[in-house]
Amino acid sequence: MSNLLIKLFVKNREDVQNPKVRSNYASLSSITGIIANFLLFIGKLVIGILSASVAIIADAFNNIGDAGSSVVTLIGFRFSGKHADKEHPMGHGRYEYISAFIVDVLIIFVGVELFKSSIEKIIEPQATDIGTVTLVFLGVAIAVKAWLFFFYRKIAKTINSSAIRGASFDSISDVVATTLVFISALLSKFANLNIDGYAGILVAAFIFYTGIKAAKETIDLLLGGTPDKEIVKKISDFVKEYPEVIGIHDVMVHDYGPGRQIISFHAEVSAKSDFSYVHDVIDNIERDFQKKYGYIVTIHLDPIVVDDEKVNEMYDFVKATVKDVDESFSVHDFRMTYGGNHINLIFDLSIPVDTKMSDEDAAKAVEEKIKSLKPECNCVIKAEHPYV
């Protein structure tokens, strides 16, 4: 069913880097969600009123909330697909993250309201009248929501959309929620056991948790969290195809929305390289990576000495000493110069952002450790933090 809908309504469906194609995928998922959730809302509202079940009525409003979320997602994609302009040279891709956050807030709100109504039902219990039609409709609702989960997840993976991924999380939470309502209805009909209010509380808790979890992920995207490990691996694997590059460091990924990432890193090359040639290689990496993955890449050249035995020995010594100070520390951009009766060791000290030591204390500890082992060495250390 999912593949059929995509085939019918998304032209050039393989070209997922194309903003228009991404927008078509998003429109399909949103419109499908609006129609499905609106029909579920009408059905659940009617049977909820007829059976006097607060859990079913609350679940109905959960569905209309999902329909509203799909509307917000659709609007967000429309805005995010706008072309770059003078005020927004990187485009409007983060509108998608903003719409995803609004969806997450709506999910949380539904959970809170459902919790309130369930408490009221426990305080003032009311007999329910569950019929066969009610049970059948709830079963159909569970099946529809399960299908929506797989449908949303497929599209979210295809176009790498956090907003649609959030909708998939919401759909699977709805499956659990409606299943709890279904179990409550079964117990009411066949065991004369009214747990309608308690089922509502469990549903509310699950919906609330799902909303909080999704909101945290979206906030990380808006604030600029750690880049996806898959992107970092892509960079590393891609650069390995170019033998002129010895290694990379200081990788940074700036996220301006799906398909709008800017990547920068330092590429280490031999100090004895023909720099006109190496510069051309770097240009090729930048161009080829953008052509393959759609990301803008900026690379800084770092020439390093690779065939000086004394420099290599000292580099190994510094790396080992830094690890003695703290196993999580690392070294790059290492250089060594001679100053008569002393040796200058110049390098960058990479310190994890969650280390307990300040940058100054970390650099001082490393310098003192090196000095205690090799008094003839002076250190020029630049402390910095990795971004991946």
C-alpha positions as CSV (number, residue, x, y, z in Angstrom):
1,M,0.0,0.0,0.0
2,S,2.8,2.4,1.0
3,N,4.8,1.7,-2.2
4,L,1.6,2.1,-4.3
5,L,0.8,5.5,-2.9
6,I,4.4,6.7,-3.4
7,K,4.4,5.4,-6.9
8,L,1.1,7.2,-7.7
9,F,1.7,10.6,-6.1
10,V,5.5,11.2,-6.0
11,K,7.1,11.9,-9.3
12,N,10.9,11.3,-9.7
13,R,10.7,9.5,-6.3
14,E,14.3,8.4,-6.4
15,D,15.6,12.0,-6.5
16,V,15.2,12.6,-2.8
17,Q,17.8,15.4,-2.7
18,N,15.5,17.5,-4.9
19,P,13.5,19.9,-2.6
20,K,10.4,19.5,-4.8
21,V,10.5,15.7,-4.5
22,R,11.0,15.9,-0.7
23,S,8.0,18.3,-0.5
24,N,5.9,15.8,-2.5
25,Y,6.8,13.0,-0.1
26,A,5.9,15.3,2.8
27,S,2.6,16.3,1.2
28,L,1.7,12.7,0.6
29,S,2.4,11.7,4.2
30,S,0.7,14.7,5.7
31,I,-2.5,14.5,3.5
32,T,-2.7,10.7,4.2
33,G,-2.4,11.4,7.9
34,I,-5.0,14.1,7.9
35,I,-7.6,11.9,6.1
36,A,-6.9,8.8,8.2
37,N,-6.8,10.6,11.5
38,F,-9.9,12.7,10.8
39,L,-11.9,9.5,9.9
40,L,-10.7,7.8,13.1
41,F,-11.6,10.9,15.1
42,I,-15.2,10.9,13.8
43,G,-15.6,7.2,14.3
44,K,-14.2,7.1,17.9
45,L,-16.1,10.2,18.9
46,V,-19.4,8.7,17.9
47,I,-18.8,5.3,19.5
48,G,-17.2,7.0,22.6
49,I,-20.3,9.1,23.1
50,L,-22.7,6.2,22.5
51,S,-20.7,3.9,24.9
52,A,-20.0,6.6,27.5
53,S,-16.3,5.8,27.4
54,V,-13.9,8.6,28.4
55,A,-11.0,6.6,27.2
56,I,-12.4,6.2,23.7
57,I,-13.5,9.9,23.6
58,A,-10.0,10.9,24.7
59,D,-8.4,8.6,22.1
60,A,-10.6,10.3,19.5
61,F,-9.3,13.7,20.4
62,N,-5.8,12.2,20.3
63,N,-6.5,11.4,16.6
64,I,-7.8,14.9,15.8
65,G,-4.6,16.2,17.4
66,D,-2.7,13.9,15.0
67,A,-4.6,15.4,12.1
68,G,-3.7,18.8,13.3
69,S,-0.1,17.8,13.6
70,S,-0.1,16.6,10.0
71,V,-1.5,20.0,8.9
72,V,1.4,21.7,10.8
73,T,3.9,19.3,9.2
74,L,2.5,20.1,5.8
75,I,2.8,23.9,6.4
76,G,6.3,23.4,7.8
77,F,7.5,21.6,4.6
78,R,5.9,24.3,2.4
79,F,7.9,26.9,4.2
80,S,11.1,24.9,4.4
81,G,11.0,24.3,0.6
82,K,11.2,28.0,-0.1
83,H,14.3,29.1,-2.1
84,A,17.1,30.9,-0.3
85,D,16.9,34.6,-0.2
86,K,19.0,37.6,0.8
87,E,17.9,37.4,4.5
88,H,18.2,33.6,4.6
89,P,21.2,32.6,2.3
90,M,21.1,29.0,3.7
91,G,17.4,28.6,2.8
92,H,14.5,27.8,5.1
93,G,15.1,24.2,6.0
94,R,14.9,24.7,9.7
95,Y,11.2,25.4,9.3
96,E,10.8,21.7,9.2
97,Y,12.4,21.4,12.6
98,I,10.2,24.1,14.0
99,S,7.1,22.3,12.7
100,A,8.3,19.1,14.2
101,F,8.6,20.8,17.6
102,I,5.1,22.2,17.3
103,V,3.9,18.6,16.6
104,D,5.8,17.4,19.7
105,V,4.2,20.0,21.8
106,L,0.7,19.1,20.5
107,I,1.4,15.4,21.5
108,I,2.4,16.5,25.0
109,F,-0.7,18.6,25.3
110,V,-3.0,15.7,24.3
111,G,-1.3,13.5,26.9
112,V,-1.9,16.1,29.6
113,E,-5.6,16.6,28.7
114,L,-6.2,12.9,28.5
115,F,-4.7,12.5,31.9
116,K,-7.0,15.1,33.4
117,S,-10.1,13.5,31.9
118,S,-9.1,10.1,33.1
119,I,-8.6,11.3,36.6
120,E,-12.1,12.8,36.5
121,K,-13.5,9.4,35.3
122,I,-11.9,7.6,38.2
123,I,-13.2,10.1,40.8
124,E,-16.7,10.0,39.2
125,P,-17.0,6.6,37.6
126,Q,-19.6,6.2,34.9
127,A,-20.9,2.8,33.5
128,T,-19.9,2.1,29.9
129,D,-21.9,0.4,27.3
130,I,-19.5,-1.4,25.0
131,G,-21.0,-3.1,21.9
132,T,-19.6,-5.4,19.2
133,V,-19.4,-2.5,16.7
134,T,-17.2,-0.6,19.2
135,L,-14.8,-3.4,19.5
136,V,-14.6,-4.0,15.8
137,F,-13.9,-0.3,15.1
138,L,-11.2,-0.1,17.8
139,G,-9.5,-3.2,16.1
140,V,-9.7,-1.4,12.7
141,A,-8.2,1.8,14.3
142,I,-5.3,-0.2,15.7
143,A,-4.6,-1.7,12.3
144,V,-4.8,1.7,10.6
145,K,-2.4,3.3,13.1
146,A,0.0,0.4,12.7
147,W,0.0,0.9,9.0
148,L,0.5,4.7,9.4
149,F,3.6,3.9,11.6
150,F,5.3,1.9,8.8
151,F,4.2,4.4,6.2
152,Y,5.6,7.4,8.0
153,R,8.7,5.5,8.9
154,K,9.4,4.6,5.3
155,I,9.0,8.2,4.1
156,A,11.0,9.6,7.1
157,K,13.9,7.3,6.2
158,T,13.6,8.1,2.5
159,I,13.9,11.8,2.9
160,N,15.5,12.0,6.3
161,S,12.7,14.0,7.9
162,S,12.6,14.6,11.7
163,A,9.0,15.9,11.5
164,I,7.7,12.8,9.8
165,R,9.8,10.6,12.0
166,G,8.0,12.3,14.9
167,A,4.7,11.4,13.3
168,S,5.8,7.8,13.1
169,F,6.6,7.8,16.9
170,D,3.2,9.3,17.5
171,S,1.5,6.6,15.4
172,I,3.1,3.7,17.3
173,S,2.2,5.4,20.6
174,D,-1.4,5.6,19.3
175,V,-1.3,1.8,18.6
176,V,-0.4,1.2,22.2
177,A,-2.9,3.8,23.4
178,T,-5.8,2.3,21.4
179,T,-4.8,-1.2,22.3
180,L,-5.2,-0.2,26.0
181,V,-8.6,1.3,25.3
182,F,-9.5,-1.9,23.4
183,I,-8.5,-4.1,26.4
184,S,-10.5,-1.8,28.7
185,A,-13.5,-2.2,26.4
186,L,-13.2,-6.0,26.3
187,L,-13.0,-6.2,30.2
188,S,-16.0,-3.9,30.4
189,K,-18.1,-6.0,28.0
190,F,-17.2,-9.5,29.0
191,A,-16.0,-9.2,32.6
192,N,-18.2,-6.3,33.8
193,L,-15.0,-4.6,35.0
194,N,-14.8,-0.9,34.5
195,I,-11.2,0.3,34.3
196,D,-11.9,3.0,31.7
197,G,-10.3,5.8,33.7
198,Y,-7.2,3.8,34.6
199,A,-6.8,2.8,31.0
200,G,-7.0,6.5,30.1
201,I,-4.2,7.3,32.6
202,L,-1.9,4.6,31.0
203,V,-2.7,6.0,27.5
204,A,-2.0,9.5,28.7
205,A,1.4,8.5,30.3
206,F,2.5,6.8,27.1
207,I,1.5,9.7,24.9
208,F,3.2,12.2,27.2
209,Y,6.4,10.2,27.3
210,T,6.4,9.9,23.5
211,G,6.0,13.7,23.1
212,I,8.7,14.5,25.5
213,K,11.2,12.1,23.8
214,A,10.4,13.5,20.4
215,A,10.6,17.1,21.6
216,K,14.1,16.5,23.0
217,E,15.3,15.1,19.7
218,T,13.9,18.1,17.8
219,I,15.4,20.6,20.3
220,D,18.8,19.0,19.8
221,L,18.4,19.6,16.0
222,L,17.4,23.3,16.6
223,L,20.2,23.9,19.1
224,G,22.9,22.1,17.1
225,G,23.5,18.7,18.6
226,T,26.1,16.1,17.8
227,P,25.9,15.2,14.1
228,D,24.6,11.9,13.1
229,K,27.2,9.2,13.3
230,E,26.3,8.1,9.8
231,I,27.3,11.5,8.3
232,V,30.6,11.4,10.2
233,K,31.3,7.9,8.8
234,K,30.4,9.0,5.3
235,I,33.0,11.8,5.6
236,S,35.7,9.5,6.9
237,D,35.0,6.7,4.4
238,F,34.9,9.1,1.5
239,V,38.1,10.8,2.3
240,K,39.9,7.5,2.6
241,E,39.5,7.1,-1.1
242,Y,42.1,9.9,-1.7
243,P,45.6,8.6,-0.8
244,E,47.0,12.2,-0.6
245,V,45.0,12.8,2.6
246,I,46.7,11.2,5.6
247,G,44.0,11.9,8.1
248,I,41.3,14.4,9.1
249,H,40.3,16.2,12.3
250,D,38.2,19.2,13.5
251,V,35.1,17.8,11.7
252,M,32.2,20.2,12.0
253,V,28.6,19.7,10.6
254,H,26.3,22.7,10.5
255,D,22.7,21.7,10.0
256,Y,20.4,24.2,8.3
257,G,17.7,21.6,7.6
258,P,17.5,18.2,5.8
259,G,19.6,18.3,2.7
260,R,21.2,21.6,3.8
261,Q,24.2,20.6,5.8
262,I,27.6,22.4,5.6
263,I,30.6,20.3,6.6
264,S,34.1,21.5,7.3
265,F,37.2,19.7,8.5
266,H,41.0,19.8,8.4
267,A,42.8,17.4,6.1
268,E,46.4,16.4,6.9
269,V,48.8,16.1,4.0
270,S,52.5,15.6,3.7
271,A,54.5,18.8,4.2
272,K,56.6,17.7,1.2
273,S,53.6,17.6,-1.2
274,D,53.2,19.6,-4.3
275,F,50.7,22.0,-2.9
276,S,49.2,23.0,-6.2
277,Y,48.5,19.4,-6.9
278,V,47.2,18.7,-3.3
279,H,45.0,21.9,-3.5
280,D,43.4,20.5,-6.7
281,V,42.8,17.1,-4.9
282,I,41.1,19.0,-2.0
283,D,38.9,20.9,-4.5
284,N,37.9,17.5,-6.0
285,I,37.0,16.1,-2.6
286,E,34.8,19.1,-1.9
287,R,33.1,18.9,-5.3
288,D,32.7,15.1,-5.4
289,F,31.3,14.9,-1.9
290,Q,28.7,17.5,-2.6
291,K,27.8,15.8,-5.9
292,K,27.4,12.4,-4.2
293,Y,25.7,13.5,-0.9
294,G,24.4,17.0,-1.5
295,Y,26.4,18.6,1.4
296,I,28.6,21.7,1.0
297,V,32.1,20.9,2.1
298,T,35.0,23.3,3.1
299,I,38.4,21.7,3.8
300,H,41.4,23.3,5.5
301,L,44.8,21.9,4.5
302,D,47.2,20.9,7.4
303,P,50.7,20.0,6.2
304,I,52.5,17.6,8.5
305,V,55.9,16.0,8.6
306,V,55.7,12.3,7.9
307,D,59.3,11.2,7.1
308,D,61.4,12.8,9.9
309,E,62.3,10.1,12.4
310,K,62.9,12.5,15.3
311,V,59.6,14.3,14.7
312,N,57.7,11.1,14.6
313,E,59.3,9.8,17.8
314,M,58.4,13.0,19.6
315,Y,54.9,12.9,18.2
316,D,54.4,9.4,19.5
317,F,55.9,10.5,22.9
318,V,53.5,13.4,23.1
319,K,50.4,11.3,22.2
320,A,51.3,8.7,24.8
321,T,51.9,11.4,27.5
322,V,48.6,13.1,26.7
323,K,46.9,9.7,27.2
324,D,48.6,9.3,30.6
325,V,47.0,12.6,31.6
326,D,43.6,11.7,30.4
327,E,42.6,8.8,28.1
328,S,40.0,10.9,26.4
329,F,42.4,13.6,25.3
330,S,44.0,13.5,21.8
331,V,46.6,15.4,19.7
332,H,46.7,16.8,16.2
333,D,48.4,19.5,14.2
334,F,51.7,18.5,15.8
335,R,54.8,20.5,14.8
336,M,58.3,20.5,16.3
337,T,60.9,23.3,16.0
338,Y,64.4,23.6,17.4
339,G,65.4,26.6,19.4
340,G,69.1,26.1,20.2
341,N,69.2,24.4,23.6
342,H,65.4,23.6,23.7
343,I,62.7,22.1,21.5
344,N,59.4,23.7,20.8
345,L,56.4,21.3,20.7
346,I,53.4,23.0,19.0
347,F,50.1,21.1,18.9
348,D,46.4,21.2,19.4
349,L,45.0,19.4,22.4
350,S,41.5,18.0,21.8
351,I,39.4,17.8,25.0
352,P,35.9,16.3,25.2
353,V,33.3,19.0,26.1
354,D,32.2,17.0,29.2
355,T,35.6,16.7,30.8
356,K,35.8,18.0,34.3
357,M,39.0,19.9,33.7
358,S,39.0,23.4,32.2
359,D,40.9,24.0,28.9
360,E,43.6,25.9,30.8
361,D,44.0,23.2,33.5
362,A,44.1,20.5,30.9
363,A,46.8,22.2,28.8
364,K,48.8,23.0,32.0
365,A,48.6,19.4,33.1
366,V,49.8,18.1,29.8
367,E,52.6,20.7,29.6
368,E,53.8,19.9,33.1
369,K,53.8,16.1,32.4
370,I,55.8,16.6,29.2
371,K,58.2,19.0,31.0
372,S,58.8,16.5,33.8
373,L,59.8,13.8,31.3
374,K,61.7,16.0,28.9
375,P,62.9,19.2,30.5
376,E,64.3,20.5,27.2
377,C,60.8,20.7,25.7
378,N,58.7,23.9,25.6
379,C,55.0,23.4,24.8
380,V,52.8,25.7,22.8
381,I,49.3,24.1,23.3
382,K,46.0,25.1,21.9
383,A,43.2,23.5,23.8
384,E,40.0,22.9,21.8
385,H,36.8,20.7,21.7
386,P,35.7,18.2,19.1
387,Y,32.3,18.7,17.5
388,V,31.6,15.1,16.6
